[in-house]
Structures are given as C-alpha cells and as structure tokens.
Amino acid sequence: MIFEQAHVDSIARALADDGLTGTEIGHLLRVCNMEEQDPGADITKWKRLQIAFASRQNLAKNSRAIQQFIRQAMAPSNHLSNPGRHETMRFRLNQALLLVGLQCTEEGKLESVEAATTLSQAESRARAMRAGLKRRNVHPEVLRFCSAEWLADDYFHAVQEAVKSVMDRLRRSTGLSTDGSELVSFTLGSDSPVLAINPRQTKSEKDEQRGFLNLIIGVYGMFRNPTSHEARIHWPMSQQDAEDIMSMVSLLHRRLDGATMPPRT
C-alpha cells in the first residue's frame, strides 16, 4: 500500500498537531529507522514528520515504515501520563486512515476496514465510534471483538461479534470448548458452577446467579443465532439498537470481571 501525499499530510498533522512532542518525534523516527533531512531545522512538527514519511515511502515504494511509526506512536504505554491526548490523536488519525481502509484501535494497532469514500463519511464514522461507544463506556472486551465492524457501520455483524465475545470469554476462563446454552449452563449453572458472580450464600444471590445465566442465554438466543442464520437484509440493525446491545453485552462482561471459580463439590 502506498499513501497519497494528501493522506501522508493528514497523518502527519494528526500525530503532530497537539500530539507528539518534538523529542518524541525524534525518538520514534530513530526507532523506526527513518532519516530526517535536518532535525535541527526550524520547521513545524507536522512538516518534520511529513518530510520523513514522504522520503521513506518514496524510497521503499510502500507505506510499511509509516504504519510502523503509527503503531509505535499510538502504543498506549506512550500516553500513560496523558490518556486524553491518545484519544484525541486517535480520533484525528482515524479520520485520515479511514480514507485508505485502515483504522487505529485503542491498543494502537492498525486494522483493515472498508475505506470511506468522502471526508464527511470518514469523519462521521470516526465520530460515531468515538462518541457512541465511549459515551456508553463499552467494555474493552466488546470493542476488541467488533471495533472493525463498528467503524465500518456494519452494525449487523458488530452485534454478532459482540455476543461472540461473551462466549469466547467463558471458554478462555474455563478451558471448555463448547458453545451456546451448553457452555453457559455448565459454566454458570448447577449447585457447583465453574464461575460464580457472587458468594451464592443467600437465596437472592442464588437467584441472581441463575438470572445471570438466563440473561446470557437470552442474549445469545435473541441476537447471536438470528444474525448467524438470517440474511442481513432480513435482519435490519440500526446504530441505536446496536449501541443498546453493546451496553447489554458490556454489563455481562463487567459481571464476569468480578466472577470467581469456587471450589467444586
């Protein structure tokens, strides 16, 4: 992949304007083995990056070095002292990257997505993901599974992937390989569940455990099975409905965050 000059300019501005410091830019360019024409010259930060990016891409005939720089620059560990800067940079960066069919995830990774065809489309998609899911404080496990689909406005498959994330977590937590109601019932059911979301000492706590089991089975049956077997055109999914489902799945993950594995009897 080769970035057009306009894309190189936009990426450089997203990373430099109110983003990386001059010292950070110099360090990252060295880490990525990208030469500067004159790092001591009196030029702006974004122009410094733009020149380095364009020179390396012209020499290599590909954008791999630029993509490596982005991954290094957007690694969360580089923004621990200022998390807000990371999100602002990522939002601006995704506006540029969406036009070439890429997106930067919260983890600082680059993923392929359906390319936006206009500037307004790229901005609206980046803003929708940032505002919609961030506003609802969607659980990281949900975003890990469906961020690419969400950014591509593919709410049908985003919901499918979100519900998959719960089953995947149950399998990872227990080592089991089953799926659906069989997995949920074995993991959370019986008098000796593999995972417990509370101490199960009182009737209310036991009822809550059973209710949690039934809630997961209900979500799976209502949203995972239909989206797996029905054609997309017969199962419309709006952004509002998708956000509501994401919130529900996030609740499931947050309860699993505090789950324990009680001794089996």
Sequence and secondary structure as in RCSB ss.txt:
>XXXX:A:sequence
MIFEQAHVDSIARALADDGLTGTEIGHLLRVCNMEEQDPGADITKWKRLQIAFASRQNLAKNSRAIQQFIRQAMA
PSNHLSNPGRHETMRFRLNQALLLVGLQCTEEGKLESVEAATTLSQAESRARAMRAGLKRRNVHPEVLRFCSAEW
LADDYFHAVQEAVKSVMDRLRRSTGLSTDGSELVSFTLGSDSPVLAINPRQTKSEKDEQRGFLNLIIGVYGMFRN
PTSHEARIHWPMSQQDAEDIMSMVSLLHRRLDGATMPPRT
>XXXX:A:secstr
    HHHHHHHHHHHHTTTS HHHHHHHHHHTT   S TTSS  HHHHHHHHHHHHHHHHTSSHHHHHHHHHHT 
GGGGTT HHHHHHHHHHHHHHHGGGTEEE TTS EEE    SSHHHHHHHHHHIIIIIHHTT  HHHHHHHHHHH
HTT HHHHHHHHHHHHHHHHHHHH     HHHHHHHHH SSS SSBSS   SHHHHHHHHHHHHHHHHHIIIIIH
HHHHS GGGS   HHHHHHHHHHHHHHHHHHHT B     
